[in-house]
């Protein structure tokens, strides 16, 4: 087991992370984590696959993940030694759990980071078609490194403005869309904007139950990163006040950013006319006659991808730092810079994203490989979410006195944990229905086999010495 000396106590000294994130930062980081490129670019595909029922799918997924966040919130605030979910999973489930969760979460964000920098390169080519994709990729990774190496406060400021751009874009979409609905806006093809398109004559499942289920497979990917607030716990000022605020606002964010935007999009453009491989955000702005719509939304989506990649660089460096601190990674990766930033972990993560991008750029069918890799990432995220719930269940059994004193108890407790775990199992079953997601599901266990071998052969003895 981890000893108390290494269980994550945030010491205010030269070798500790510094609490430099304010409530303003953590609120916007949490919002940024809940809004990814999946909403901007992937919503067209989800609408095409599931029709109006996709609204219900997003609502159910958001509802379930809210309880994952509440479980994480109670655990992080139950013991001041916990800096992230690595700490409480290791303490409650055993050192192996901290090792598996830490490295799996690291891989999640490395893969997501690669996905984001590829997206950034694609968005840059919208303006400069002949630009080598390596140029924006190298510039972005260099920029993320510089911004993260200075201080955690600068990271918080950058994420604040990135998230603000996303919020303004979605708010503009919702307000303009509502105006179009209220005024009966008529598209060039004669379609009149109306909430009746969403109701679809009472048939909100036009693609049947299987179409509804297919929507879950895609929609769950849009929520990866919602747990990001939990990786900032060691660097948040007054976590007892600020973490609950960030977590409690999740339902409002989901309703506004996901549900309202989808309702507005399908009210203006009937679901069966939404083009799956184009951003419905762009299409709606084009409809109302804004000539720079494509460039405007391209900029928003680019900043969204940049925000996600920047968050990935931040979180992976903290995961590696936490692992190194406990013997689960080379000691050199746990060194803190003079600015109280895990510099070596930061360099390591940036180089891994760059190397992974280099490998993927050599694959002829890049998007095919990309789909499998990002699906694997989503499956791994569900593993991390499940480990948070399992840790909570053990905490309730082993530490009833801490739960009794908690001022931020998870609603539903252990029973709700079982329900959410059953939901994740249901999602995994759905992933077997499509060939590409099934392939990802088949290959994912190889990662855990690799972790098990490394842990048993190399890491376990080091953990027992701590």
C-alpha positions as CSV (number, residue, x, y, z in Angstrom):
1,X,0.0,0.0,0.0
2,X,1.0,3.6,-0.3
3,X,2.6,5.0,2.8
4,X,1.2,8.2,4.3
5,X,4.4,10.0,3.3
6,X,3.7,9.3,-0.3
7,X,-0.1,9.4,-0.5
8,X,-0.3,12.8,-2.1
9,X,0.0,15.3,0.6
10,X,0.3,18.7,-1.1
11,X,3.2,20.1,0.8
12,X,3.8,23.8,0.3
13,X,7.5,23.6,-0.4
14,X,10.0,23.4,-3.3
15,X,8.8,20.0,-4.4
16,X,5.1,20.5,-4.3
17,X,2.5,21.6,-6.9
18,X,1.2,25.0,-6.1
19,X,-2.5,26.0,-5.7
20,X,-2.6,28.6,-8.4
21,X,-6.1,28.0,-9.9
22,X,-9.0,30.2,-8.7
23,X,-12.7,29.5,-8.8
24,X,-12.9,31.4,-12.2
25,X,-10.3,29.1,-13.6
26,X,-11.7,25.8,-12.3
27,X,-15.2,26.7,-13.5
28,X,-14.1,27.3,-17.0
29,X,-11.7,24.3,-17.1
30,X,-14.7,22.2,-16.1
31,X,-16.8,23.7,-18.8
32,X,-14.0,23.3,-21.4
33,X,-13.8,19.6,-20.4
34,X,-17.5,19.2,-21.1
35,X,-17.4,20.8,-24.5
36,X,-15.2,19.1,-27.0
37,X,-14.9,19.0,-30.8
38,X,-17.3,16.1,-30.6
39,X,-20.1,18.6,-30.0
40,X,-19.0,21.0,-32.8
41,X,-18.1,18.5,-35.4
42,X,-19.7,15.2,-34.3
43,X,-23.2,16.4,-33.6
44,X,-24.1,16.2,-37.3
45,X,-23.3,12.5,-37.3
46,X,-25.2,11.7,-34.1
47,X,-28.3,13.5,-35.3
48,X,-28.1,11.6,-38.6
49,X,-27.7,8.3,-36.8
50,X,-30.4,8.7,-34.1
51,X,-32.7,11.5,-35.1
52,X,-34.4,13.6,-32.3
53,X,-33.8,10.7,-29.9
54,X,-30.1,11.8,-29.7
55,X,-31.3,14.5,-27.2
56,X,-32.4,11.8,-24.9
57,X,-29.1,9.9,-25.3
58,X,-27.1,13.0,-24.4
59,X,-29.3,13.6,-21.4
60,X,-28.9,10.0,-20.1
61,X,-25.1,10.0,-20.6
62,X,-24.8,13.4,-18.9
63,X,-27.0,12.3,-16.0
64,X,-24.9,9.2,-15.4
65,X,-21.6,11.0,-15.6
66,X,-22.8,13.7,-13.1
67,X,-22.8,10.9,-10.5
68,X,-19.3,9.9,-11.4
69,X,-18.3,13.5,-10.8
70,X,-20.2,13.6,-7.5
71,X,-18.4,10.4,-6.3
72,X,-15.1,11.9,-7.3
73,X,-15.9,15.1,-5.5
74,X,-16.8,13.4,-2.2
75,X,-13.6,11.3,-2.4
76,X,-11.3,14.3,-3.2
77,X,-12.7,16.4,-0.4
78,X,-12.8,13.5,2.1
79,X,-9.1,13.4,2.6
80,X,-6.7,16.3,2.0
81,X,-4.0,13.9,1.0
82,X,-5.7,13.1,-2.3
83,X,-4.5,15.2,-5.2
84,X,-6.4,13.3,-7.9
85,X,-8.2,10.1,-8.6
86,X,-4.8,8.3,-8.8
87,X,-4.4,8.9,-5.1
88,X,-7.7,7.7,-3.9
89,X,-7.9,4.7,-6.2
90,X,-4.4,3.6,-5.0
91,X,-5.3,4.2,-1.3
92,X,-8.7,2.5,-1.4
93,X,-8.2,-0.3,-4.1
94,X,-4.4,-0.8,-3.8
95,X,-1.2,0.5,-5.5
96,X,-2.0,-1.5,-8.6
97,X,-5.1,0.5,-9.1
98,X,-3.2,3.8,-8.9
99,X,-0.7,2.5,-11.4
100,X,-3.4,1.3,-13.8
101,X,-5.6,4.4,-13.5
102,X,-2.7,6.8,-13.8
103,X,-1.1,5.3,-16.9
104,X,-4.5,4.6,-18.5
105,X,-5.6,8.2,-18.0
106,X,-2.3,9.3,-19.4
107,X,-2.8,7.3,-22.5
108,X,-6.4,8.6,-22.8
109,X,-5.1,12.1,-23.1
110,X,-2.1,11.3,-25.2
111,X,-4.5,9.8,-27.8
112,X,-6.9,12.7,-27.4
113,X,-4.0,15.1,-27.8
114,X,-2.9,13.4,-31.1
115,X,-6.5,13.6,-32.3
116,X,-6.7,17.3,-31.4
117,X,-3.4,18.3,-33.1
118,X,-4.5,16.4,-36.3
119,X,-7.8,18.3,-36.1
120,X,-5.9,21.6,-35.6
121,X,-3.7,20.9,-38.7
122,X,-6.9,20.2,-40.7
123,X,-8.5,23.4,-39.5
124,X,-5.4,25.4,-40.4
125,X,-5.5,24.1,-43.9
126,X,-9.0,25.6,-44.3
127,X,-7.2,29.0,-44.5
128,X,-3.8,27.7,-45.9
129,X,-4.6,24.7,-48.1
130,X,-0.9,24.1,-49.1
131,X,0.4,24.4,-45.5
132,X,2.4,21.4,-44.3
133,X,0.5,19.9,-41.4
134,X,3.7,19.6,-39.4
135,X,4.0,23.4,-39.1
136,X,0.7,24.0,-37.1
137,X,1.4,20.7,-35.1
138,X,4.9,21.8,-34.1
139,X,3.7,25.3,-33.3
140,X,0.8,24.2,-31.2
141,X,2.8,21.7,-29.1
142,X,5.6,24.2,-28.6
143,X,3.0,26.8,-27.5
144,X,1.3,24.4,-25.1
145,X,4.7,23.5,-23.6
146,X,5.7,27.1,-23.1
147,X,2.3,28.1,-21.6
148,X,2.3,25.1,-19.2
149,X,5.9,25.4,-18.1
150,X,5.6,28.9,-16.8
151,X,3.0,28.6,-14.0
152,X,-0.3,26.7,-13.5
153,X,-2.0,30.1,-13.3
154,X,-1.1,30.8,-16.9
155,X,-2.6,27.5,-17.9
156,X,-5.8,28.4,-16.1
157,X,-5.9,31.8,-17.9
158,X,-5.4,30.2,-21.3
159,X,-8.2,27.6,-20.6
160,X,-10.4,30.4,-19.3
161,X,-10.3,32.2,-22.7
162,X,-10.4,29.1,-24.8
163,X,-13.6,28.0,-22.9
164,X,-15.0,31.5,-23.1
165,X,-14.8,31.4,-26.9
166,X,-16.7,28.1,-26.9
167,X,-19.4,29.4,-24.6
168,X,-19.9,32.5,-26.7
169,X,-20.2,30.5,-29.9
170,X,-22.8,28.1,-28.4
171,X,-24.7,30.9,-26.8
172,X,-24.8,32.8,-30.1
173,X,-26.1,29.6,-31.8
174,X,-28.8,29.1,-29.2
175,X,-30.0,32.7,-29.2
176,X,-29.9,33.1,-33.0
177,X,-31.7,29.8,-33.4
178,X,-34.4,30.7,-30.9
179,X,-34.9,34.0,-32.8
180,X,-35.3,32.0,-36.0
181,X,-37.8,29.7,-34.4
182,X,-39.9,32.5,-32.9
183,X,-39.9,34.5,-36.1
184,X,-40.7,31.5,-38.3
185,X,-37.5,31.8,-40.4
186,X,-37.8,30.3,-43.8
187,X,-34.8,28.6,-45.4
188,X,-34.1,28.9,-49.2
189,X,-35.7,25.5,-49.7
190,X,-38.9,26.6,-48.0
191,X,-38.3,24.9,-44.7
192,X,-39.8,26.9,-41.8
193,X,-37.9,26.8,-38.5
194,X,-40.1,25.2,-35.9
195,X,-39.8,23.1,-32.7
196,X,-42.2,20.7,-34.5
197,X,-39.2,19.3,-36.4
198,X,-37.8,18.0,-33.1
199,X,-41.1,16.5,-32.1
200,X,-41.2,14.9,-35.6
201,X,-44.9,14.2,-35.4
202,X,-44.5,12.2,-32.2
203,X,-41.9,9.9,-33.6
204,X,-38.6,10.9,-31.8
205,X,-37.2,7.4,-32.6
206,X,-37.3,7.5,-36.5
207,X,-34.3,5.2,-36.8
208,X,-35.8,2.8,-34.3
209,X,-34.3,1.5,-31.1
210,X,-31.0,0.4,-32.8
211,X,-30.6,4.0,-34.2
212,X,-31.1,5.3,-30.6
213,X,-28.5,2.9,-29.3
214,X,-26.1,3.8,-32.1
215,X,-26.3,7.4,-30.9
216,X,-25.0,6.3,-27.5
217,X,-21.9,4.8,-29.1
218,X,-21.0,8.2,-30.7
219,X,-22.4,10.6,-28.0
220,X,-20.4,9.1,-25.1
221,X,-17.2,10.2,-26.9
222,X,-18.3,13.8,-26.6
223,X,-18.1,13.7,-22.8
224,X,-14.5,12.6,-22.4
225,X,-12.7,15.1,-20.3
226,X,-15.7,15.9,-18.0
227,X,-13.6,14.6,-15.1
228,X,-10.8,17.0,-15.8
229,X,-11.7,19.2,-12.8
230,X,-10.5,16.2,-10.7
231,X,-6.9,16.4,-12.0
232,X,-6.7,20.0,-10.9
233,X,-7.5,19.3,-7.2
234,X,-4.0,19.8,-6.0
235,X,-3.8,23.2,-7.7
236,X,-7.1,24.7,-6.8
237,X,-7.4,27.4,-4.2
238,X,-10.0,26.6,-1.6
239,X,-11.0,23.2,-3.1
240,X,-13.7,22.7,-0.5
241,X,-15.6,25.6,-2.0
242,X,-14.5,25.6,-5.6
243,X,-14.7,21.9,-6.6
244,X,-18.3,21.4,-5.5
245,X,-19.2,24.6,-7.5
246,X,-17.6,23.2,-10.6
247,X,-19.3,19.8,-10.3
248,X,-22.7,21.1,-9.3
249,X,-22.9,23.2,-12.4
250,X,-22.5,20.2,-14.7
251,X,-26.3,19.5,-15.2
252,X,-26.8,23.2,-16.2
253,X,-23.9,23.0,-18.7
254,X,-25.2,19.8,-20.2
255,X,-28.7,21.3,-20.6
256,X,-27.4,24.5,-22.2
257,X,-24.5,23.4,-24.2
258,X,-25.7,20.0,-25.5
259,X,-29.4,19.7,-25.3
260,X,-30.4,23.3,-26.2
261,X,-28.0,23.5,-29.0
262,X,-29.2,20.2,-30.5
263,X,-32.9,21.3,-30.1
264,X,-32.1,24.6,-31.9
265,X,-30.2,22.9,-34.7
266,X,-32.9,20.3,-35.4
267,X,-35.6,23.0,-35.2
268,X,-34.0,25.1,-37.9
269,X,-32.9,22.2,-40.0
270,X,-35.0,19.0,-39.8
271,X,-32.9,16.0,-38.5
272,X,-33.1,14.1,-41.8
273,X,-31.6,17.1,-43.7
274,X,-28.6,17.5,-41.4
275,X,-25.4,16.6,-43.3
276,X,-23.5,14.0,-41.1
277,X,-20.0,14.9,-42.3
278,X,-20.3,18.7,-41.8
279,X,-20.6,20.8,-38.7
280,X,-24.3,21.7,-38.1
281,X,-23.0,24.8,-36.4
282,X,-21.5,26.0,-39.6
283,X,-24.5,25.1,-41.6
284,X,-26.9,27.1,-39.4
285,X,-24.7,30.2,-39.6
286,X,-24.6,29.8,-43.3
287,X,-28.4,29.6,-43.4
288,X,-28.9,33.0,-41.8
289,X,-26.6,34.6,-44.4
290,X,-23.4,35.3,-42.4
291,X,-20.8,35.3,-45.2
292,X,-17.8,34.6,-42.9
293,X,-19.7,31.7,-41.1
294,X,-17.3,29.0,-42.3
295,X,-14.2,30.9,-41.2
296,X,-15.8,32.0,-37.9
297,X,-16.9,28.5,-36.8
298,X,-13.6,27.1,-38.1
299,X,-11.8,29.4,-35.7
300,X,-14.1,28.4,-32.9
301,X,-13.5,24.6,-33.6
302,X,-9.8,25.2,-33.9
303,X,-9.7,26.9,-30.5
304,X,-11.9,24.0,-29.1
305,X,-9.3,21.5,-30.3
306,X,-6.5,23.6,-29.0
307,X,-8.2,23.8,-25.6
308,X,-8.6,20.1,-25.5
309,X,-5.0,19.4,-26.5
310,X,-3.8,22.0,-23.9
311,X,-5.9,20.3,-21.2
312,X,-4.4,17.0,-22.3
313,X,-0.8,18.3,-22.0
314,X,-1.7,19.7,-18.5
315,X,-3.4,16.5,-17.2
316,X,-0.8,14.0,-18.6
317,X,2.1,15.9,-17.0
318,X,0.2,15.8,-13.6
319,X,-0.6,12.1,-14.0
320,X,3.1,11.3,-14.7
321,X,4.2,13.4,-11.8
322,X,1.8,11.6,-9.4
323,X,2.9,8.2,-10.7
324,X,6.6,9.1,-10.3
325,X,6.0,10.4,-6.8
326,X,4.8,6.9,-5.8
327,X,7.3,4.8,-7.8
328,X,5.0,4.1,-10.7
329,X,7.2,6.0,-13.2
330,X,10.9,7.0,-13.4
331,X,11.8,9.3,-10.6
332,X,13.1,12.0,-13.0
333,X,9.5,12.5,-14.2
334,X,8.4,13.6,-10.7
335,X,10.8,16.6,-10.5
336,X,9.2,20.0,-10.0
337,X,10.6,23.2,-11.6
338,X,11.2,26.4,-9.8
339,X,7.7,27.5,-10.9
340,X,6.2,24.4,-9.1
341,X,5.4,22.8,-12.5
342,X,6.3,19.1,-13.3
343,X,8.6,20.1,-16.1
344,X,10.0,16.7,-17.0
345,X,6.6,15.1,-17.1
346,X,5.5,18.0,-19.3
347,X,8.4,17.4,-21.7
348,X,7.7,13.7,-21.8
349,X,4.0,14.1,-22.6
350,X,4.7,16.7,-25.3
351,X,7.3,14.4,-27.0
352,X,4.9,11.4,-26.8
353,X,2.1,13.4,-28.5
354,X,4.6,14.5,-31.2
355,X,5.9,10.9,-31.7
356,X,2.4,9.5,-31.9
357,X,1.4,12.1,-34.4
358,X,4.5,11.2,-36.5
359,X,3.5,7.5,-36.5
360,X,-0.1,8.2,-37.4
361,X,0.8,10.6,-40.2
362,X,2.6,7.7,-41.9
363,X,-0.5,5.5,-42.0
364,X,-2.2,5.6,-45.5
365,X,-5.7,5.3,-44.1
366,X,-5.2,7.8,-41.4
367,X,-8.9,8.4,-40.6
368,X,-9.6,4.6,-40.4
369,X,-6.8,4.2,-37.9
370,X,-7.9,7.4,-36.2
371,X,-11.4,6.1,-35.6
372,X,-10.1,3.0,-33.9
373,X,-7.6,4.9,-31.8
374,X,-10.1,7.5,-30.6
375,X,-12.6,4.7,-29.8
376,X,-10.0,3.0,-27.7
377,X,-9.5,6.3,-25.9
378,X,-13.2,6.5,-25.1
379,X,-13.2,2.9,-23.8
380,X,-10.2,3.7,-21.6
381,X,-12.0,6.8,-20.2
382,X,-14.9,4.6,-19.2
383,X,-12.4,2.4,-17.4
384,X,-11.2,5.4,-15.4
385,X,-14.8,6.5,-14.6
386,X,-15.5,3.0,-13.4
387,X,-12.5,2.9,-11.2
388,X,-13.7,6.2,-9.6
389,X,-17.0,4.5,-8.8
390,X,-15.3,1.3,-7.5
391,X,-13.1,3.5,-5.2
392,X,-16.2,5.2,-3.9
393,X,-17.8,1.9,-3.1
394,X,-14.8,0.7,-1.2
395,X,-14.5,4.1,0.6
396,X,-18.1,3.7,1.8
397,X,-17.2,0.3,3.3
398,X,-13.8,1.1,4.7
399,X,-14.2,4.7,5.8
400,X,-17.7,5.1,7.0
401,X,-16.6,7.8,9.5
402,X,-15.3,10.0,6.6
403,X,-18.5,9.6,4.7
404,X,-20.4,10.5,7.9
405,X,-18.5,13.8,8.2
406,X,-18.6,14.6,4.5
407,X,-20.3,17.9,3.6
408,X,-20.5,16.9,-0.1
409,X,-22.1,13.4,-0.1
410,X,-22.8,11.7,-3.4
411,X,-26.6,11.4,-4.0
412,X,-27.8,7.8,-4.2
413,X,-24.6,6.4,-2.7
414,X,-23.5,2.8,-3.5
415,X,-26.8,2.0,-5.3
416,X,-26.2,4.8,-7.8
417,X,-22.7,3.5,-8.4
418,X,-24.1,0.1,-9.4
419,X,-26.6,1.7,-11.7
420,X,-23.9,3.8,-13.5
421,X,-21.5,0.8,-13.7
422,X,-24.4,-1.2,-15.3
423,X,-24.8,1.6,-17.8
424,X,-21.1,1.5,-18.7
425,X,-21.4,-2.2,-19.3
426,X,-24.4,-1.5,-21.6
427,X,-22.3,0.9,-23.6
428,X,-19.5,-1.7,-23.9
429,X,-22.1,-4.2,-25.3
430,X,-23.2,-1.5,-27.8
431,X,-19.6,-1.2,-29.0
432,X,-19.8,-4.8,-30.3
433,X,-22.5,-3.8,-32.8
434,X,-20.3,-1.9,-35.2
435,X,-17.2,-3.3,-36.9
436,X,-14.8,-0.4,-36.2
437,X,-15.8,-0.1,-32.5
438,X,-15.7,-3.9,-32.1
439,X,-12.1,-3.9,-33.4
440,X,-11.2,-1.2,-30.8
441,X,-12.9,-3.2,-28.1
442,X,-10.9,-6.3,-29.1
443,X,-7.5,-4.5,-29.0
444,X,-8.0,-2.5,-25.8
445,X,-7.2,-5.4,-23.4
446,X,-3.7,-5.5,-24.8
447,X,-3.0,-2.2,-23.0
448,X,-4.0,-3.7,-19.7
449,X,-1.9,-6.8,-20.4
450,X,1.1,-4.5,-21.0
451,X,0.4,-2.6,-17.7
452,X,0.1,-5.8,-15.8
453,X,3.4,-7.1,-17.1
454,X,5.2,-3.8,-16.3
455,X,3.7,-3.6,-12.9
456,X,4.5,-7.2,-11.9
457,X,8.0,-7.3,-13.3
458,X,9.3,-3.8,-12.7
459,X,7.0,-1.6,-10.6
460,X,5.6,-3.7,-7.8
461,X,8.9,-4.1,-5.8
462,X,9.4,-0.3,-6.0
463,X,5.9,0.3,-4.6
464,X,6.5,-2.1,-1.7
465,X,9.6,-0.2,-0.8
466,X,7.6,3.0,-0.3
